[in-house]
Amino acid sequence: MRITGVDEVGRGALAGPVVSASFTTSFSFLNQTLSQLQNLQKDTSSKSFVKNIDRLKKLIEFDIKVTEQITDLEEEAINTSENEKIISTLVTLNDSKKVTKLNREKLYKILTKIGEFKLGIVDSTEIDKIGLQKANIKSMINTLPMITKGGHFILTDHLDISKVKLSTPMTANITAKYLSFDKGDSRSFCIAAASIIAKVSRDKIMADFHTPYPKYGFNVHVGYGTKQHIESIKLNGPCKIHRLSYKIFKDANNIARKSR
């Protein structure tokens, strides 16, 4: 039994792409990790560590609960000793906005080793062309594994894939079951993992844009509408990776108001 979580970052930015990520792991891995967390909790006296363990347990228990709705769960062999080594990092897992940059990067290294992942990237030019909502949906759909048989469960944050009608053969080949819900990155292990991968990946893309466009500070604010970013737009005008269809670039007075 395979479980995939999907999440995106970059919706609220003024520049750069929308980036989605999927993270896929096994039902067996989640069960084994939950068991080890319960044992670890008994052996520690650190209140902060216990709190982190509790949060990680809730994330995993959520995914286990929703996937238990499917019968015929197949157990897979996993490396227990290797699993034990990564728990100290996994306990920091949370919604990517609530995790420090250092811990996000540590989690990224672990998550991309213990699970399968895929990115969906829609750049600013296409966002201007098709609109943010369609771009967001496209980026998330593009992360989905090509599943041609059952035994797979997909968890998404806000996006109900079963109701999305896209002119693409990708959705026709997917036979997995879906569950969509709000605040998925703070409720589901797999969605939280996807949010970390998406955030770290997008931050790197935006940091790379600092070289061709050093006047904007993309390596600092990663394209969001901070005071520094607004001031740089007022001073230099937009560059090629700004989302030029946004009202802020069509209304100079609006730029000035947002910078206050």
C-alpha positions in Angstrom: 0.0 0.0 0.0 1.4 3.4 -1.1 0.4 6.8 0.2 1.1 10.1 -1.5 0.8 13.6 -0.1 0.7 16.7 -2.3 1.2 20.3 -1.4 2.3 23.6 -3.0 4.1 26.8 -2.2 4.3 30.2 -3.9 0.7 31.1 -4.3 1.1 34.4 -2.5 4.4 35.5 -4.1 4.7 38.4 -6.6 7.5 36.7 -8.5 8.7 33.3 -9.5 6.9 30.0 -10.0 4.3 28.1 -8.1 6.0 24.8 -7.0 4.1 21.7 -5.9 5.6 18.5 -4.6 4.4 15.0 -3.9 5.8 12.7 -1.3 5.1 8.9 -1.5 5.8 6.3 1.2 4.4 3.0 2.3 1.7 2.1 4.9 4.3 -0.2 6.4 6.8 2.6 6.9 4.2 4.7 8.7 3.2 1.8 11.0 6.8 1.0 11.8 7.7 4.6 12.5 4.7 5.1 14.8 5.6 2.0 16.8 9.2 3.3 17.3 7.9 6.7 18.3 5.7 5.2 21.0 8.7 3.2 22.3 10.9 6.3 22.2 8.4 8.4 24.1 8.5 6.0 27.0 12.3 6.3 27.2 12.7 10.1 27.1 12.2 12.7 29.9 12.6 15.7 27.7 9.3 17.6 27.6 10.1 19.4 24.3 11.1 16.1 22.7 7.9 14.5 23.9 5.9 17.3 22.4 7.6 16.9 19.1 7.0 13.1 19.2 3.3 13.8 19.9 3.0 16.0 16.9 4.7 13.5 14.6 2.6 10.7 15.9 -0.6 12.7 15.2 0.6 13.4 11.6 1.3 9.7 11.0 -1.9 8.5 12.8 -4.0 10.7 10.5 -2.5 9.1 7.4 -2.9 5.6 8.8 -6.5 6.2 9.8 -7.5 7.4 6.3 -5.7 4.6 4.5 -7.2 2.0 6.7 -10.4 2.7 4.9 -9.0 0.6 2.1 -8.9 -3.1 2.4 -6.1 -5.4 1.3 -3.3 -3.4 2.8 0.0 -5.0 1.8 2.8 -5.0 4.3 6.3 -4.3 3.0 9.6 -5.1 4.5 11.6 -2.0 5.7 14.9 -1.4 7.2 14.2 -0.9 11.0 17.7 0.2 12.0 17.8 2.8 9.3 14.3 4.0 10.3 15.6 4.6 13.9 18.3 6.9 12.6 16.0 9.3 10.9 13.5 9.8 13.7 15.5 12.5 15.5 15.1 14.6 12.3 11.5 13.6 11.5 10.2 14.8 14.9 10.8 18.4 13.6 8.3 17.8 10.8 5.5 20.3 10.5 3.8 22.7 8.1 6.9 24.1 6.3 5.9 27.7 7.4 6.4 26.5 11.0 9.8 24.9 10.5 13.1 26.8 10.6 15.1 27.0 7.4 17.9 24.8 8.9 15.4 22.1 10.0 13.6 22.3 6.6 16.9 21.6 4.8 17.7 18.7 7.2 14.2 17.3 6.7 14.5 17.7 2.9 17.6 15.5 2.9 15.9 12.8 4.9 12.5 12.9 3.2 14.0 12.7 -0.3 15.9 9.5 0.8 13.1 7.7 2.6 10.3 8.4 0.1 9.7 9.1 -3.5 9.1 12.6 -4.6 8.2 14.6 -7.7 8.0 18.3 -8.4 5.4 20.3 -10.5 6.6 23.8 -11.5 4.6 26.4 -13.3 6.6 29.6 -14.0 5.5 33.2 -13.8 4.9 33.5 -17.6 2.4 30.7 -17.5 0.8 32.1 -14.3 0.2 35.3 -16.2 -1.2 33.4 -19.2 -3.6 31.0 -17.4 -4.2 32.6 -14.0 -3.0 31.6 -10.6 -5.7 29.1 -9.7 -5.3 27.1 -12.9 -1.5 27.3 -12.6 -1.7 26.0 -9.0 -3.9 23.1 -10.0 -1.6 22.2 -13.0 1.5 22.2 -10.7 -0.2 19.8 -8.3 -1.6 17.5 -10.9 1.9 17.3 -12.5 3.4 15.9 -9.2 1.1 12.8 -9.2 2.7 9.5 -9.8 1.4 7.7 -12.9 -0.7 4.9 -11.2 -2.2 2.3 -13.4 -3.4 -0.1 -10.7 -4.9 0.2 -7.3 -3.3 0.0 -3.9 -2.6 3.7 -3.7 -4.1 6.6 -1.7 -3.5 10.3 -2.5 -3.9 13.0 0.1 -4.2 16.6 -1.0 -4.4 20.0 0.7 -7.5 21.8 -0.7 -7.4 20.3 -4.1 -10.1 17.7 -4.8 -8.5 15.8 -7.7 -11.7 13.8 -8.5 -13.5 17.1 -9.4 -10.7 18.6 -11.5 -11.5 18.3 -15.2 -8.3 18.8 -17.2 -7.6 18.0 -20.8 -4.8 15.7 -20.0 -4.4 11.9 -20.2 -2.6 11.9 -16.8 -5.8 11.9 -14.7 -7.4 9.2 -16.8 -4.5 6.8 -15.9 -4.9 7.4 -12.1 -7.0 4.8 -10.3 -5.9 5.7 -6.8 -8.4 6.9 -4.2 -8.3 10.5 -3.0 -9.0 12.5 0.1 -8.8 16.3 0.2 -9.1 18.5 3.3 -8.1 21.8 4.7 -4.8 22.5 6.6 -3.4 19.2 5.3 0.2 20.2 6.0 -0.5 20.4 9.7 -2.6 17.2 9.8 -1.0 14.7 7.5 2.6 13.3 7.6 2.7 12.9 3.8 1.4 16.3 3.0 3.7 17.9 5.6 6.6 16.1 3.9 5.5 17.3 0.5 5.2 20.9 1.9 8.8 20.7 3.1 10.1 19.4 -0.3 8.1 22.0 -2.2 9.3 24.9 0.0 13.0 24.0 0.0 12.9 23.4 -3.8 11.2 26.7 -4.5 13.5 28.6 -2.2 16.5 27.2 -4.1 14.9 28.3 -7.4 14.4 31.8 -6.1 17.9 32.0 -4.6 19.3 31.1 -8.1 17.3 34.0 -9.6 19.4 36.4 -7.4 22.3 36.0 -9.8 20.6 37.4 -12.9 18.4 39.8 -10.9 20.6 40.9 -7.9 18.6 44.2 -7.4 15.5 42.5 -6.0 16.8 40.3 -3.1 15.1 37.1 -4.3 17.6 35.1 -2.1 16.0 36.8 0.9 12.3 37.2 0.4 12.0 34.5 -2.3 9.5 36.6 -4.3 7.0 37.4 -1.6 5.7 41.0 -1.1 7.9 42.2 1.7 8.8 45.8 2.2 12.2 45.2 0.7 10.7 43.6 -2.4 8.1 46.3 -2.9 10.8 49.0 -2.6 13.0 47.3 -5.1 10.1 47.1 -7.6 9.4 50.8 -7.1 13.0 51.6 -7.7 13.8 49.3 -10.6 10.5 48.2 -12.0 9.5 44.6 -12.5 11.8 42.0 -14.0 11.1 39.0 -16.2 10.1 36.6 -13.4 7.6 39.0 -11.8 3.9 38.0 -12.3 3.1 41.0 -14.5 -0.6 40.3 -14.7 -1.0 41.2 -11.0 -2.6 44.5 -10.2 0.3 45.7 -8.2 2.4 46.0 -11.4 -0.4 47.9 -13.2 -1.1 50.3 -10.5 1.9 52.4 -9.2 -0.2 53.9 -6.4 -1.0 50.4 -5.2 2.7 49.6 -5.0 3.2 52.6 -2.9 0.4 51.7 -0.5 1.6 48.2 0.0 5.1 49.4 0.8 3.9 51.4 3.8 
